Amino acid sequence: MALMSMAQALVKFLDNQYVSFDGKETKFVDGIFTIFGHGIVVGLGQALDQERGALTVYQGKNEQGMAHVATAYAKQNNRRKIIACSSSIGPGAANMVTAAATATVSHVPLLLFPADAFASRQPDPVLQQFEQVNSLATTTNDAFKAVTRYWDRVQRPEQLMSAMLNAMRVLTDTAETGAVAICLPQDVEGEAYDYPDTFFAKRVHKITRPLPVKEEVTDAVAVIAAAKKPLVICGGGVRYSEAGETLEQFCADFNIPFAETQSGKSACLASNAYNLGGLGVTGNSAGNAVAKDADVIIGIGTRFSDFTTASKSLFRADARFVTINTSRFDAYKLDATKIVADAKEGILALSAALNAIGYKTAYTAEIADAKKGWDDEMARLAAYRYDDNFKPLIAAGDPRTIPEFAKMYGTELTQVSAVALIRETIDADAICVGSAGSLPGDLQRMWTTDTRYAYNMEYGYSCMGYEIAGALGSKLAAPGQEVYAMCGDGSFLMLHSELVTSVQEGKKINVMLFDNSGFGCINNLEMSNGVGNLATEFRRRDENGDLQGALLPVDYAAVAAGYGVKTYTAHNLDELKAALEDSKKQTVSTLIDIKVLPKTMTDGYGAWWHVGVPAVSTSESVRAAYENKENHRKIARKY
C-alpha cells in the first residue's frame, strides 16, 4: 500500500502504462502537456514536480493547441503512444473541448485532465467556476460529455483507480478510441488515499487484431464474386492496422483498384499501380471516374464521410457495399455486407476465400487510363500560371479580388503550382500536415508520397488551427523527418500558438502559409451557391459600413519572425524555390509566407457536396443553386 495524494497516484499510474501490438511493446504515455493555472498547478503540478518518472512535461501556449499537438502525436505513432493534456478549470478546460471533438471524430486517442471545481463545494463559487443554477453538480467540464468516448469525474481519491482503468480501456480500443476526459476537482487532487501497490504495477494493454468470423467472410465473398468492377476504399483503419502492404497485395492479386480517404492516405504507396489517389469531394478525376462505374465498393477502415461519398451521390444506384471495420457502427453504414474485424486480418481472410474461387475482376485498361488522365491533369496544374490569358480555376468569385490581390502583393503565384513545387523540392520522406480550407483538397489530389504514414491530415472535424500544432505533434513523434504544416492564412490567424512551443522545444517545423486574403474555401462555397461576397475575404469596411472595402495586407513573415522563426516571403516560383531550399538548411522552425492568388485551388472533379441551400430566395443565383442541389439529392443514396 502507498499513501499519496490523488494527483501523485495519477502521475505514477500514467508512468507505468504500456501497449503491445503484434508483440512489440512500447511505453504508452510519453508525457503530459499543461498550461498551469487555477485548479491544477498545486495539485497535479505538485505531483509532477515531486516525481514524474519518465514522463516529459511540455508547456503549451493554448489549451486547444496543445491538445492538437497531442492528437497529431498519437496519430503519427499510429495510436501506439500518447501525450496527456491538463488544464486549469473554466476557460482553460473549455479551450480543450474543440480538440476533444477533433480527436474523437477521427478515432485518435487523446487523454485530457481538466481541473474542476471543489468536490466539497465549501469555497463555492471559486475563481473560474461556472455555476449552473439548475444543478450545482454541473460545471464547465460537463461540456466534454458530448465530445468524448469516455468521461469521468474523480470526486473521491479512491475513484481514480476505476476512472483510469476505464480510460485506458477506451484509449487502447481500436473501435472505440477517441478523447477521454477525466475531470479533477482541485480539492480531491490533494486528498490522500492508501493505494494498493498493484495499481502502480507495469500494465501492458494488448492492442489486438479482432479476427473475422467465417459467416461474415462468406457473405462478403458472395457479393464480391458477382462484381465485375469493384473498387476498394482505403480508410484510416488501414493505416492504424498497418495493413497497407497487405492491401496493395490484395488489389494486385485480384486486379482491383483502390482510392484513398484523407485519413487513409499514405498507408499505401502513391506510386502503386492500383492506387487511384483521392476520392469524393476532395478526390481527383481518376478515383471519382472509376468510383462512378464501380458495381461493388469495398470500404476498409472508413466511416464513409460525406466528402468520401460525395454526399452519397458518387456511386451507382445499384452499387453494393462491403465493409471491413473494427467498429460495428461504421461497418453497418450504407447497408453494407459487413466484416467486423481488423483491417489486415479481414483483407487476408477475403484474399484466401477469393483465391479459392479463382476470382478476377473484368478491368482491362481502365485503371491505367484513369491514372494517366490524372497524371496529365497534375502536369497542367503544376504549370498553371498568372498571365494575360489567365482564367481562375474556381469560376465563382468577386471580379475585383484577383487583380487587387496581385497588385497589392506584386504576386503571380497560383496555389496549385506552389503545392506542386513544394512537393517536388522538399525531402521525399517529409511529413505533410493539414486540416482545413482549400488545401486539404489540393493535398488529397496532388500530394504524393511513397513514405508510409507521411501524411497527417485531420479532415474528420476539419478543425482550423490544427495545422501548426499538428506539425509539432508529428515532429515530436518523428524527429528524424522534416515536417511541413500546410496552412491557410485564416487558420494561421485562428491558432498558431504552438509555433512558439516548437521554438522552445527546439523541434523544427516548417510552416507553408498560403495567404489568399481570406477564408478562400468558404468564399468559393458561398459564391458558387448564389451568396454574395460576404465576410469571407479579409477586407476593410467601405463607406457604406460593409466589409467590401480594400483587401487587408498582412505581413505574416514579420509576425513569425518576432517569435524567433526563420521566415521568407514568396511572390513567384523562383522565390518559393529559393526559400524552400534555404529552409532545409535551418535548424530552427521556418515559415514561408506564400502570396497565392485567390481562386487558384483545385476544383471538384465531378463530385457534389450537399449543403443547405435555401428553398426560397429572391436571388436567381440562389434559386439555381437550390435546383442543382435538388437534382443531385434525387440520385444520392438515402441511407
N, C-alpha and C positions, 0 to 999 in steps of 0.2 A: 504494500500500500504506500501511496505517496501523497502527503498533504501539500497541496499547492492551490493557487488561485485558478479560477476557471480559465483565464486567459493564458496562464503559464501552461496549463494542461493542454490547451488547444495548440499552442506552438510546438510542444513536444510531440503531440499526436501527428501533426502535419509533417514533421521532420522524419517520420517513420513509415510513410506511405509509399508503396512501390506498385508498379504494374508489371505484368508479364504477358507478352504477346508472341505467339509462335516460339515459346521457350526463351525469348530474350527478355531479361529483367531490367527495368530502368526505374530510377527514382521518379516518383510521380509529381510531387510538389517541389519545384525548384526554388521557389522564393515567394515573396509577398510584396506587392505594390501598395503604397499607402500615401495618403496626404493626411498627416496627423492633425487632429483638431479636437474639438469638444466631444467627449464621449468615447474616444478611442485611445488617446495618447497616454493617459496614466494607467490604462488597463492593459490592452493588447500591446501598447507601446512599451510599457514597463517589462512585459514578458519577453518581448523581442530584444530589449536592451540587456536583460539579465542573462538569457540563454536561448539563442536562436538556432543552435546546432549548425547544420549545413545549409540552412535557408538563407538566401540572399535578400536583403531588404532594399527595395527600389523606391525612389521618391518620385511620385507622379507630379504633374503640374495641373491637371484637370482630372476629376474623378472619371468622367466618361472616357477621356483619352487614355488613362492608364488601363482601364478595363478593356479597351480596344487593343492595346498592346498585348495584354494577357490572352485575349481571344486569338489574335494572329499568331502568337507564340504557340498556343495549343494546336492550331490548325497546321502550322508549319511542321510541327512534330507529329502530325497525323494522329493527334489526340492522345499521345502517349505521355506527354508532360504538360504541366500547367504552372502558372504563376497565380497565386491567390491575390485578391484585392480587398483592402479595408478602407473604411471612410469614417468621417465624423457623422453625427446624427443630422437630420434635417436636410439642408441643401446638399451637403456632401453625399449623403446616401441617395437623394433623388437624382443627382447627376449620373448615377450608375444605372438607372432604370433603362435608359435607351440602349446602353451597352449590353445589358442583360437580355433584352429582346433580340438584339442582333445575334448574340451567341445562340440563343435558343432556337430561333428560326433556322439557323444554319447547322444545327446539331453539333455545336462545338462546346466542350466543357469549359465552364467559367465559374470559379468559386468566389463568392462575394461575402464579405463580413461587414455589413453596415452597422455602425453603432446605433443604439436605440435609447429611448427614454428610460427612466428609472423603473425597474420592475416593482419596487416598493411604493412608488408614486408619492413618497413623502415630500420631496422637494418641488413637486409639480406646481406650475409649469416651468420647466428648466429652459435655459437658452437653446434655441433652435427646435424646441418641441412643437409639434403640430397637435393641437388639441381638437379632436373630433367630438362635437357636443353630444352626438347620439351614442358614443361609446368611447370611454377612456382607454379601452383596450386597443383602439386603432391608432397607429402612428404613421408617419411618412413611409415606413418600411412595408406597410401593407400593400403599397403600390407594386411591390415586387411580385406579389402573388399572381398577377396577370401575365407576367413575362418570364417566369422561371419554371423549370421542371420540378424543382423541389424547394419548398420554403419552410423555415422553422424559426422559432424564437426561443432562445435559451433563457428561461425565466428562473431557473434554479441551476446551480453549478453542476449537479449530477445529470441534468438533462443533456449536457454536452455529449455524453457518450452515445446515446441513441441518435442525436442530431447528426453527429459526424459520421457514424456508420451508414446512416441513410444518405448523407451527402455523397460519400464515396460510392455507394451502390449506384446512384444515378449518374455520377460523373464518369464512371467506367462502363456504363451500359451502352452498347453500340446503337441500340434502337432509341433509347430514351434520353441520351445525354443532351446537355444544354446548360443554361445558367442555374446555379444553386445559390440561394441566399440564406445564410444563417445569421439572423439578427442578434446582436449582442447588447442587451441592456447594460448601461455603463456601470451600474452598481454591482451587477452579477459578475462582470468581468473580474472584479477584485475579490469576490467572495471565495472562500476556501472550501475544499472538499477532499476527502481521503480517497483518491482514485486508485483502483486496482492496477497493479503493475501490468496486467495483460492488456490494458487499454493502450499502453505505450510500446508494446512489443512490435517488432517489424511486421508489417502486414502487407502481403503481396496480393493484389487484386488481379485475378486472371481475366484478361480480355479475350474471350473465346470466340470461336467461329461457329455460330449456330448452323447445324447441318440440315440440308434439305430432306424432306420426307419423300418417300417413293411415290406416294399418291399424287403429290403436287407436281413432281417432275414429270410423271406420266401425262398429267393433264396439259402441262406446258408443251411437251413434245408433240402432242396431238395437234395443237394449234400451229406450232412452227412447221411441222411436217407438211401441212397443207399450204404453206406460204411459198410463193414464187419469188417475191421481192421483199424480204424482211429488212428492217433497219434496227440497229441497236442504239440506244441512248446511253452514253457513259456518264453517270452522275457521280456525285461526291462519295457515294458508298463504295465505288470502285477505288477511289483514292485511299479512303480510310482502311479498306480491306487490303490495300497494296496488291490489287489484282490486275493492274494494267497489263503486265506481260501475259497473264492468263487470258485476258480479254482479246488482246492482239492475236494470240494463237487461235482462239476460238473463231474469230472472224476470218482468219486466213484459212482455217480448215474447211469452213462451210461457205466461203465466198460471200460474206455478209459485211456490208459497210457499217460504220458506226459514226455517230456525231456526238459532240460533247456539250454538256451544260457548263455554266460558268464554274460551278464547284468541281466538276469532273475534269476540267481542262488541265492538262499536264500529267494526269495519271498515265496516259498513253503518249507515245511519241508523235509529235506533229507530222513527222515525215513518213509515218506508216502509210502504206499503200491503201489501206481501208479507212483511214481517218479523213472524214469529210470536213472536220472543223466544227464551228459553232452551229447551233440550231435555234430556230424560233425568231423572236423579235430582235435579238442581238446576233442572230445567225447569219450565215453567208449564203450565197447563191447555190453552192454545192449541197450543203446539208438540207436546205429548205426544199430544193427541187426534188431530191431523192425522197425526202420525207413525204411529200405530197403524192408520190406514186407508190409508196410502200403499202403492202397489204397486211403486214404484221409489225407492230412496234414492240421491241423488247427493251423495256426500261430497267436498267440495272443501277440500283442505288440512287434513284432520282425521286423527287417528290412531285414532279410534273407541275412546276410553277407556270403561271400564265405566260411568262416570257419564253419558256421552253416549248410550250404547246401553241404559241401564238393565240392565247385565249381559247384554246381547244378548237381552233379553226384550221390548223396546219395539216391535219391528216384526213385521209379519205373517210367518207361517211361509213363505209363498210370495213374500215381497218379494225383489226383485233389487237388486243394488248396482252402482253405477257410481262410480268414483273418479277424481279429478284430483289428483295429488300429485307433487312433485319427488322424493320418497322412494319408490323402488321397494318397499321394505319395507312402508311404510304403504299404498301403492297396492294391494297384493295382499290386504289384510285383508278378511275376511268374504266370501271367494271372489268378489271384485268383478271386474267388467269394467273394466279399468284404462286410464287415460291417464296416462302418466308424463311430466309437463310442468309448467311454471309455471302457477299458477292462472289468471292473466289470459289467457295465451295459450291455455290449454285451454278456457276459457269461450268465447273468441272463435271458436275452431275449432268447438266444439259448436254455437254460435249460427248460424254460417254454414251448417252441414250441416242443422240442424233447420229453418232458414228455407227451405232449398232444397226441403224436402218439405212445407212448409206446416203444420208441427206446431203443435197447440194442445192443452192439457190439457182434461179434462172438468169441471174445477172450475166451480161456479156461485157460490153464496153461502157456501160452506163456509169460505173464508179469512176473509171479513169477519165471519162469525158467530163463529168461534173467537176472533178478536181482540176482538170486542165482549164476549164472555164473560169474557175475561181482564181487560179494562178494568173491568168490573163488580166482579170479584174484587179488583182493585187498590184500588178505592174502598172496598171492605169492609175490607181490611187497613189502609188509612190511617186509617180511623175506629175501629179496634179499640181498646177502652178497658177499663180495670180498674174494674169497678163491681159492684153487688150481683148482677148476672146474668152475671158473668164466667165464661167457660169457656176453659181453656187451649187453644191451637192444637195442641199436642202432648199427647196423652192420657196417655202413659206417663210416670210420674214419682212422686217421693216426695210424698205429700199434705201433708207439713209445709212443703215448700220455699217455695211461692209466698206464703202468708200470713206465714211467718217472714221472708222477704226483704223483703216490703212493709213490715212493721213495723220491721225493722232500719234501713232507709234512709228510711222515710216516702215511698216512691215509688209512682207509679201508671203509670209509663211502660211501654208494650209495645214490643218490639223492632221489630215491623213498622211501627208508627205513627212511631217515631223515624226509621227509614230513609226513610219517605215524606216526613217533614218536612224532613230533611236535603236530599233531592233537590230539593224544592220551593223551599228557601231559598237554597242556595248558587248560585254562578255557573253558567250553562248550559254553559260550556266547561270546568268543573272536571274534573280527572282523579281518578278513583276507583281506589284501590289496595287489594288484599286478598289473602288466601291460604287461611286455614284456619278450621275451626269451622263454625258455622251461618250466618255472614254470607255466605259465597260463594253459598249457596242463595238467601238473601234478595236479594242483589245481582243474581244472574243472572236472577231473576224480576222484581224491582221497579225496578232501576236503569235509567233511560232517558237516552240522550244522542244528540244529533244532531251532536256534535263527533267527528270520526273520531279513533280511537286515544286516546280519553279514558277508557279502561277498561283497567287494568293488573292483571289477576287472575292470580296464579300458582296454577294448580289442576291441574297435571300431577303435581307432587310434593306439593302441598298442604302446604307447609312452614311450620309455625308459626314466627313470628319474622320472616317476610319482610315483613310489612305496613309497619312503620315504616321499615325500611331501604329497602324498595321505594319508599316515598313519597319519600324523599330522592333516590333514583336518578331517579325521574320528574321531580322538581323540578330537578335538575341538567340534565336533558335539555330540559325545557320551563319555563324560569324565568319566562315571562310568564303562566303559568296557575297558579291555585290548585290544590293537590294535597291530597287527603284520604285518610288511612290509615284504613281500616275494620278495627278491631282488637278482638278479644275480650280479656277480662281474662287468660285463660290464655296467649294469645300475647304479651301485653304482658309478663307475668312471665317468659316464656321468653327474650325477646330484644328489648330496646328501646334498646340502647346507642347506636345511631346517631341517636337523638333529640338527644343531646349534640352529635354532629357537625353536625347541622342548625343548631344554635345557633352553633357555632364558625364554620361557613361562611357564616352569615347567609342561609341558604336556608330560607325559611319553609315549613313543612309543617303540616298540621292533623290531629291525631290524634283520631278519633272512637272513644273507648274504651267499648265496650259491656260493662258489668260485670253479669254474672248469677251471680256467685259460683261459678264453676267451669268445667269443660270441658262446656258445655251440650250441644253436638252429640253427644259421645260418651256422655253420660248418657242422651240420647234413644236412642242405638243400643243401649246395654246393656239398658236397661229395657224397650224395645219388643221385645227378643228374650229376655225372661224372666230376665235377670240382675238382681240386686238393685242398690240404690243403693251401688255400691262404688267408692270412691276417684275419683269424678269431680266431686263438689261440694267446695268449699273449706270443710270442717267441722273443728272441733276433735275430739280424741278424747273419747269418753264414758267413763262409769265402768267399762265393760267392756273398755276399751282399743281400741275400734273407732273408725274415723273416721265416727262417727254423731252426734257432739255438735252444738253450736250452729254456725251459719254464721259464717265468719270475716270481719268487716268490714275493708275496706281503703280508705284514702283515696288513690286514685291521683292525684288532682289535687295533693295535697300532695307526692307523690313527684316529679312532673314540675316542680312549682314550684321545687323545690330545684335543678333543672338550669337555671333561668332561663327556663322556658317560661311563657307566659301561660295560666292554667288556669281552668276553670269546672267546676261540678258541676250536673247537671240531674236533677231528680226528676219533672218533668212537662213537657208540651209547651211551656208558656209559658216555662219556664226554658231549655229547649233552644233555642227560637226566639231568645230574647234573647242567649244565648251564641253562637249561630251568627252573628247579625247583628254582635255586637261583635267576634267573632274575625276577621271580614272586614276590620276596620279596623286590625288589628295588623300589625306588620312582623316580629315575632319568631314562632317556631313556637308553636302553640297546642295545647292538649289539653282536650277536654270529657269529663269523667267522667260517662258516661250510665248511670244506675242503671236497668237494664231488667229487668222481671220474667222469671224463668225460664219456659220453655215457651211463649214468645210469638213464636217464629220461624215461618217458613213451613214447610209440610209437603210431602209428595212428589208430589201431583197425578198419581197413577196410575202412578208409576214404582217399580220394585223394584231393590234393591241386594243382590247376592249376597255374603253374609258367612258365615263358617264356624261355623254353629250346631251344637252337639253332637248327634250321633245318639242318644246315650244320656244320660238325666238322670233324677234323682228328682223334678225340678220339673215340674209340669204345664204351667207357662207356657213353659218351655224346650222341652218336647215339642211344644207347639202351635206355637212359632216354627219348630221344625225341620220340622214338617209343612207349614207355609206356605212355607218355603224350598224344599222338595222339589216342591211344586205349581208354583212359579214356574220351577224348574230344568227341569222337563219341557217347558215351552214355549219356553225360551231356545234360541237357535241354538247349535250345537255347535262352530262354527268361524267 
